[in-house]
Amino acid sequence: MRGHDTLVAEAAATGLRLLDEATPDMVLLDMRLPDASGLDVLPKIIAHDPSMPVVLMTAYGTVGDAVEAMRRGARDYLQKPLDLDELRLLVDRILSQQRRDRELAYRREREHAQPASVIGHDKKLRTIFEQVQRLAAVGLSPGDRPTILLTGETGTGKGLVARAIHEVLGGGPFLEINCTAVPSSLVEAELFGHERGTFTDARTARTGLFEAAEEGAIFLDEIGFLELDVQAKFLKVIEEKRIRRLGSTRDRRVDVHVIAATNRDLTEAAREGAFREDLLHRLRVLCFEIPPLRERLEDLTDLANHFTRDLGQRYGGRDRTLSPEALALMARYDWPGNVRELRNVIERAVLVEPADELGPDAFASLAEPGGGFAPSSGRIVLPPDGLELVEVERELIRQALERADGNRTRAAELLGLTRDTLRYRAEKFGLA
């Protein structure tokens, strides 16, 4: 069939065997087969994969047959001789619905709150979206678009920018995975899916991220920390736009745009042999660096007001505002955790302070040296009354782990420690 890969089985036994070997997206089932009735084969297909769409076809159809087919789990029913245009429309409709169901299932697993658009007027951000608008004007399908790589410090909003870029390019499914949040042994299954029985507890086949994002985009956050063997397979997907589920012998075509992000220096990682150089070249066809918050302070007021309103509605159902003094205090802070830290600070103030207008007292911690730190200079200052060195060490490790999203390797790099040393000190202080 035009636009689809098809496999033909001339008998029920052959077709049931192909279900395991090929894992089709849907089944067209004849009512009369040499070795069985389609009505008898139908329950076996549904038992094998309850989500498998099956369309029954027959030249001897009756109303009773149609009712029985639907009762046993058929998605639809066609009479021969087949109208090919009708068949094509039916197949396209079923597969489109299947893609929507896959996306919805994945979103239900991974859903988390995201602002709807990028806020601010920073020149660098405007330049990024001007280039994206030019790409959108070309009208390429998702799989034909160049890969986009977003770089920048942790917390700068790379995921938010990725989502906004996707909307400018036409929208559709947008699915994401944090490559450091999933164990390396499971990343491949998350990206490409797996067949039933591939490993322990794999009782059913599972759609991977690439399939679920069909006709949309996949966002790979912290791609710099992918294992080398997965990098090789990922390179193949970008070049050929084909994936293979774990445990399968069959490739599947995907029409997906790839957007990736990292705060790691990939050039240095490639030089050290920790990242494939050929994959790096593929990723940075379009490469955009997201500026840290301290370099876009002209956007601070807009961002702070947005978070205050949004969080005020979430926690209490009313708008909250920031006083001019609170905004002035924020403008003097260096924001090492970037936009993420700004949101967290405001969320804490909204939860703790009852007043509708949040004043500077709600953000007093920004004015303190933070256990001896002057945020604007990064220089350690000993308070007049002294301090507990052990508490400073604990706070540093806590902040490093928070900024690195719990990734010990990255947190150790921020503190100039080895991973083992950081692990020992984190456990000593009871930090997860």
ROMI-122441 format. One line per field, with one value per residue (C-alpha): residue number from 1; chain; x, y, z. Coordinates in Angstrom, 1 decimal. Example, Ala and Ser with C-alpha at 12.3 -4.5 7.8 and 13.67 -1.06 7.14 Angstrom:
<recs>
loke = [1:2]
seza = [A:A]
east = [12.3:13.7]
north = [-4.5:-1.1]
up = [7.8:7.1]
</recs>
This chain:
<recs>
loke = [1:2:3:4:5:6:7:8:9:10:11:12:13:14:15:16:17:18:19:20:21:22:23:24:25:26:27:28:29:30:31:32:33:34:35:36:37:38:39:40:41:42:43:44:45:46:47:48:49:50:51:52:53:54:55:56:57:58:59:60:61:62:63:64:65:66:67:68:69:70:71:72:73:74:75:76:77:78:79:80:81:82:83:84:85:86:87:88:89:90:91:92:93:94:95:96:97:98:99:100:101:102:103:104:105:106:107:108:109:110:111:112:113:114:115:116:117:118:119:120:121:122:123:124:125:126:127:128:129:130:131:132:133:134:135:136:137:138:139:140:141:142:143:144:145:146:147:148:149:150:151:152:153:154:155:156:157:158:159:160:161:162:163:164:165:166:167:168:169:170:171:172:173:174:175:176:177:178:179:180:181:182:183:184:185:186:187:188:189:190:191:192:193:194:195:196:197:198:199:200:201:202:203:204:205:206:207:208:209:210:211:212:213:214:215:216:217:218:219:220:221:222:223:224:225:226:227:228:229:230:231:232:233:234:235:236:237:238:239:240:241:242:243:244:245:246:247:248:249:250:251:252:253:254:255:256:257:258:259:260:261:262:263:264:265:266:267:268:269:270:271:272:273:274:275:276:277:278:279:280:281:282:283:284:285:286:287:288:289:290:291:292:293:294:295:296:297:298:299:300:301:302:303:304:305:306:307:308:309:310:311:312:313:314:315:316:317:318:319:320:321:322:323:324:325:326:327:328:329:330:331:332:333:334:335:336:337:338:339:340:341:342:343:344:345:346:347:348:349:350:351:352:353:354:355:356:357:358:359:360:361:362:363:364:365:366:367:368:369:370:371:372:373:374:375:376:377:378:379:380:381:382:383:384:385:386:387:388:389:390:391:392:393:394:395:396:397:398:399:400:401:402:403:404:405:406:407:408:409:410:411:412:413:414:415:416:417:418:419:420:421:422:423:424:425:426:427:428:429:430:431:432]
seza = [A:A:A:A:A:A:A:A:A:A:A:A:A:A:A:A:A:A:A:A:A:A:A:A:A:A:A:A:A:A:A:A:A:A:A:A:A:A:A:A:A:A:A:A:A:A:A:A:A:A:A:A:A:A:A:A:A:A:A:A:A:A:A:A:A:A:A:A:A:A:A:A:A:A:A:A:A:A:A:A:A:A:A:A:A:A:A:A:A:A:A:A:A:A:A:A:A:A:A:A:A:A:A:A:A:A:A:A:A:A:A:A:A:A:A:A:A:A:A:A:A:A:A:A:A:A:A:A:A:A:A:A:A:A:A:A:A:A:A:A:A:A:A:A:A:A:A:A:A:A:A:A:A:A:A:A:A:A:A:A:A:A:A:A:A:A:A:A:A:A:A:A:A:A:A:A:A:A:A:A:A:A:A:A:A:A:A:A:A:A:A:A:A:A:A:A:A:A:A:A:A:A:A:A:A:A:A:A:A:A:A:A:A:A:A:A:A:A:A:A:A:A:A:A:A:A:A:A:A:A:A:A:A:A:A:A:A:A:A:A:A:A:A:A:A:A:A:A:A:A:A:A:A:A:A:A:A:A:A:A:A:A:A:A:A:A:A:A:A:A:A:A:A:A:A:A:A:A:A:A:A:A:A:A:A:A:A:A:A:A:A:A:A:A:A:A:A:A:A:A:A:A:A:A:A:A:A:A:A:A:A:A:A:A:A:A:A:A:A:A:A:A:A:A:A:A:A:A:A:A:A:A:A:A:A:A:A:A:A:A:A:A:A:A:A:A:A:A:A:A:A:A:A:A:A:A:A:A:A:A:A:A:A:A:A:A:A:A:A:A:A:A:A:A:A:A:A:A:A:A:A:A:A:A:A:A:A:A:A:A:A:A:A:A:A:A:A:A:A:A:A:A:A:A:A:A:A:A:A:A:A:A:A:A:A:A:A:A:A:A:A:A:A:A:A:A:A:A:A:A:A:A]
east = [0.0:1.3:3.2:3.2:5.4:3.2:3.8:1.5:0.7:-1.3:-2.4:-3.4:-0.4:2.0:0.3:0.3:4.0:4.6:3.0:6.0:8.6:7.5:5.1:2.8:1.0:-2.3:-3.7:-6.0:-7.6:-9.5:-12.6:-11.8:-8.2:-6.9:-6.4:-8.9:-11.8:-10.9:-13.4:-11.4:-8.0:-9.2:-9.3:-5.8:-4.5:-6.2:-4.9:-1.4:-1.7:-4.9:-4.0:-3.6:-6.2:-7.7:-9.9:-11.8:-12.4:-14.8:-16.6:-19.5:-20.4:-23.6:-24.8:-24.4:-20.7:-20.0:-21.6:-19.7:-16.4:-16.8:-17.9:-14.7:-12.5:-12.3:-11.7:-13.7:-15.2:-14.8:-16.6:-14.9:-14.3:-12.3:-12.5:-8.8:-9.5:-11.8:-9.2:-6.5:-8.6:-9.5:-5.8:-4.7:-7.5:-6.7:-2.9:-3.4:-5.6:-3.0:-0.3:-2.5:-3.1:0.6:1.4:-1.4:-0.1:3.4:2.2:0.3:3.5:5.7:3.5:4.8:4.0:5.5:4.9:3.3:5.9:9.3:9.0:11.3:12.9:16.6:18.4:20.0:16.6:15.0:17.8:17.2:13.5:14.2:16.2:13.6:10.9:13.0:13.2:9.5:8.9:10.6:7.7:9.8:8.2:9.5:11.9:13.4:14.2:17.8:18.6:18.7:21.1:20.5:23.4:23.7:23.9:21.6:18.3:18.4:15.1:16.4:13.4:11.0:12.9:12.8:9.0:8.6:10.7:8.6:5.4:6.9:7.8:4.2:3.5:2.3:3.5:6.3:7.9:11.0:13.4:16.1:19.1:20.5:17.2:16.8:19.3:21.6:20.4:16.9:17.6:17.5:14.2:12.8:14.0:13.3:10.7:10.9:9.1:7.3:9.6:12.8:13.7:12.2:8.7:8.4:5.0:3.8:5.4:6.0:6.2:9.4:9.8:10.5:7.4:5.2:6.5:5.6:5.0:6.2:9.4:11.5:13.5:16.5:17.7:21.3:22.2:25.9:25.6:24.3:26.3:28.6:26.7:23.4:25.0:25.9:22.3:21.0:23.3:21.8:18.3:19.2:20.8:18.3:15.1:14.6:14.4:14.4:12.7:14.7:14.2:12.9:14.4:12.5:13.2:10.5:10.4:9.8:9.0:10.3:12.3:15.1:15.9:18.6:20.1:23.1:25.1:28.2:31.0:30.5:33.6:35.7:33.8:34.4:38.1:38.2:36.4:33.3:31.1:31.1:32.4:30.2:27.1:28.3:28.5:25.0:23.5:24.8:23.5:21.6:23.2:21.8:23.2:20.6:22.0:22.0:19.7:22.4:23.0:19.4:18.4:16.2:13.8:14.0:10.9:8.7:9.8:9.4:5.9:4.9:5.9:4.4:1.0:1.1:2.1:-0.3:-3.2:-1.8:-1.4:-4.5:-6.4:-5.5:-3.0:0.1:2.4:6.0:6.8:9.4:11.8:11.5:12.3:15.2:16.6:16.3:18.1:21.1:21.4:23.5:21.1:23.6:20.7:19.2:15.4:14.9:16.3:14.1:11.0:11.9:12.6:9.3:7.4:8.9:7.9:4.3:3.9:5.4:4.1:0.4:0.3:-0.9:2.2:5.5:8.0:11.8:11.4:10.0:13.4:15.7:17.9:19.0:20.5:22.4:25.8:24.2:26.4:29.3:28.8:28.4:26.4:27.3:31.1:31.3:33.9:33.7:33.2:33.6:30.6:31.5:30.3:32.2:30.6:30.6:32.9:31.2:27.8:29.4:30.7:27.3:25.5:28.0:27.4:23.6:23.7:25.9:23.6:20.6:22.1:23.2:19.7:21.1:23.7:26.8:29.3:28.2:28.0:31.5:32.7:31.1:33.1:36.4:36.0:36.1:32.8:33.8:34.8:31.5:29.6:31.5:30.8:27.2:26.5:28.4:26.0:22.9:22.4:20.6]
north = [0.0:3.4:5.1:2.0:-1.1:-4.2:-7.9:-10.6:-13.9:-16.5:-18.5:-17.9:-19.8:-17.7:-14.5:-15.2:-16.0:-12.6:-10.8:-11.8:-11.2:-8.0:-6.3:-4.6:-1.4:-2.9:-6.1:-6.5:-9.9:-12.0:-13.8:-17.0:-18.3:-21.7:-23.0:-21.0:-18.6:-14.9:-14.8:-17.5:-15.9:-12.4:-13.3:-14.7:-11.5:-9.4:-11.7:-11.3:-7.4:-5.9:-2.5:-4.0:-2.5:-5.3:-4.7:-7.8:-8.2:-10.6:-11.2:-12.9:-10.4:-10.2:-7.9:-10.8:-11.3:-7.6:-7.5:-10.7:-9.2:-6.0:-8.0:-10.0:-6.9:-5.8:-2.1:-2.1:-4.3:-4.1:-6.0:-7.2:-6.2:-3.6:0.1:1.0:4.7:3.7:1.2:3.8:6.4:3.8:2.8:6.4:7.2:4.2:4.9:8.6:7.7:5.1:7.9:10.1:7.3:6.6:10.3:10.6:7.5:8.8:12.2:10.7:8.9:12.0:15.0:17.9:21.6:23.8:27.5:28.0:30.3:31.9:35.2:38.1:40.3:39.3:40.0:36.5:34.8:37.1:36.1:32.4:32.7:34.8:31.9:29.4:31.4:31.3:27.5:27.3:29.2:26.4:24.0:20.8:17.7:16.9:14.2:16.4:19.3:19.8:18.7:21.6:21.6:23.9:24.7:26.7:26.5:24.4:26.1:28.5:27.2:25.0:22.8:25.7:27.2:23.7:23.6:27.1:26.3:23.2:25.3:27.8:25.0:23.7:21.9:18.3:15.7:16.9:14.3:14.6:12.5:13.5:11.3:11.6:10.8:7.3:4.5:4.0:0.4:1.7:4.7:2.6:1.0:4.5:5.9:2.9:0.8:-2.9:-6.1:-8.4:-10.8:-8.7:-8.6:-9.4:-7.9:-7.0:-8.7:-6.5:-4.6:-0.9:2.1:4.1:7.8:8.1:6.2:8.1:11.4:10.5:13.7:15.8:16.3:14.5:16.6:14.9:16.9:16.4:14.4:14.9:12.1:9.3:6.1:5.6:2.5:4.3:7.3:5.0:3.9:7.4:8.6:5.9:7.2:10.8:9.8:7.2:8.1:4.5:2.8:-0.7:-1.8:-3.8:-7.5:-6.8:-7.7:-5.1:-1.4:1.2:4.5:7.6:11.2:13.0:16.2:15.9:18.7:18.1:20.1:19.9:22.0:19.9:21.0:18.4:19.5:18.8:15.5:14.4:15.2:13.0:10.2:10.5:11.7:10.6:13.3:12.3:12.6:16.0:17.2:15.8:17.5:21.0:21.7:24.4:25.2:27.9:29.0:30.0:32.9:32.7:34.9:37.2:38.2:38.9:40.9:43.1:40.0:39.5:41.6:39.9:36.5:37.3:38.8:35.8:33.3:35.2:35.4:31.8:30.4:32.7:31.2:27.7:28.1:30.0:30.9:34.6:36.9:37.8:40.7:41.8:45.1:47.4:46.8:43.1:43.4:45.7:43.1:40.4:42.6:42.7:38.9:36.9:33.9:31.1:28.7:30.8:30.8:27.6:29.2:32.3:30.2:28.1:31.3:32.8:29.5:29.4:33.0:32.5:29.5:31.1:34.8:35.4:39.0:39.6:41.8:40.1:42.5:42.2:40.4:37.4:37.2:38.1:35.0:36.7:39.6:37.3:35.9:32.4:30.9:33.3:33.8:37.1:36.1:39.1:38.4:34.7:35.6:33.9:36.5:35.6:37.1:39.2:36.5:33.8:30.6:26.8:25.5:22.2:23.9:25.8:22.5:20.9:23.9:23.9:20.2:20.6:23.5:21.6:18.6:20.8:22.7:19.4:17.9:15.2:14.0:13.3:13.4:16.9:18.1:16.9:18.8:22.0:21.6:20.4:17.0:13.4:11.6:9.3:12.2:13.9:10.7:10.2:13.8:13.8:10.6:12.0:15.0:12.8:14.4:12.1]
up = [0.0:-0.9:2.0:4.1:4.5:4.2:4.9:3.4:5.1:3.1:6.1:9.7:11.2:9.1:10.1:13.8:13.6:11.8:14.8:16.9:14.2:12.7:15.2:12.7:13.4:12.3:10.7:7.7:8.3:5.7:6.9:5.0:5.3:4.0:7.6:9.7:9.9:10.4:13.3:15.0:14.4:15.5:19.3:19.1:17.6:20.3:23.0:21.6:21.6:23.0:21.3:17.8:15.4:13.2:10.1:8.9:5.2:3.4:0.2:1.9:4.6:6.5:9.2:11.6:10.6:11.1:14.5:15.6:14.3:16.2:19.3:19.1:19.0:15.3:14.7:11.5:8.8:4.9:2.1:-1.0:-3.7:-1.8:-2.8:-2.5:-1.8:1.0:2.4:2.2:4.1:6.7:7.3:7.5:10.0:12.2:12.2:12.9:15.9:17.0:17.0:19.1:21.5:21.8:22.4:25.0:26.8:26.9:28.0:30.9:32.0:31.7:32.1:34.1:34.2:31.5:30.7:27.3:25.8:26.2:28.1:27.5:24.9:25.0:21.8:21.6:22.1:19.4:17.0:17.7:16.8:13.7:12.4:13.4:11.6:8.4:8.8:9.3:6.1:4.1:5.1:5.7:7.2:10.8:9.6:7.0:9.4:10.5:14.0:16.6:19.5:22.4:24.8:28.0:31.7:33.8:34.5:31.6:30.1:27.3:27.5:27.3:24.3:22.6:23.1:21.7:18.7:18.0:18.1:15.7:13.3:13.2:16.5:16.8:19.3:21.5:23.7:25.9:27.9:30.3:29.4:32.9:34.6:33.0:33.8:30.9:30.6:29.9:27.7:24.5:25.4:26.1:22.8:20.5:22.4:22.9:21.9:24.3:26.1:25.3:29.0:32.4:32.9:29.3:29.1:26.2:23.4:24.2:21.9:22.2:22.2:18.5:17.4:19.9:18.5:14.9:12.8:15.8:17.7:20.3:22.8:24.3:27.3:28.5:25.4:26.3:28.8:26.5:26.6:23.6:22.4:22.4:20.6:17.7:17.3:17.7:14.9:12.7:13.5:12.6:9.3:8.1:10.0:10.9:14.3:15.5:18.8:21.2:20.4:16.9:13.6:11.6:11.1:11.3:9.5:11.6:10.7:13.7:14.3:16.8:19.2:21.8:24.7:27.0:29.4:28.7:26.4:23.6:21.7:24.8:25.4:21.8:22.3:25.4:23.6:25.7:22.8:19.2:16.9:14.0:16.2:17.3:13.7:13.1:16.2:15.7:12.2:14.0:17.4:19.7:23.0:25.6:27.6:31.5:33.4:34.6:31.0:30.3:33.4:31.2:31.2:34.9:35.7:33.1:34.2:37.9:37.4:35.3:37.9:40.7:38.9:37.8:41.2:43.0:41.0:41.7:45.4:46.5:43.3:43.3:41.6:43.6:42.9:43.6:45.2:43.4:46.3:45.8:42.1:42.9:45.3:42.6:40.1:42.4:42.7:40.3:39.8:39.5:39.1:36.3:35.5:37.4:40.6:40.0:39.8:42.9:45.0:44.0:44.6:48.1:48.8:47.5:49.8:52.9:52.6:53.1:51.6:48.1:47.4:48.1:49.5:49.9:53.3:51.3:49.5:52.4:51.5:48.3:50.3:52.6:51.6:51.6:54.3:53.4:49.7:47.9:44.8:42.7:42.9:43.7:46.4:49.8:52.6:56.3:58.2:61.3:63.7:61.9:60.5:60.7:57.9:57.9:57.2:54.3:52.8:53.2:51.6:48.7:48.0:48.3:45.8:43.4:43.4:43.0:40.0:38.4:38.9:41.2:38.7:40.8:38.0:37.0:40.6:41.2:38.1:39.5:42.8:41.3:43.1:41.9:41.7:44.5:46.8:46.2:46.9:50.2:51.3:50.2:52.1:55.1:55.2:54.4:51.0:48.5]
</recs>
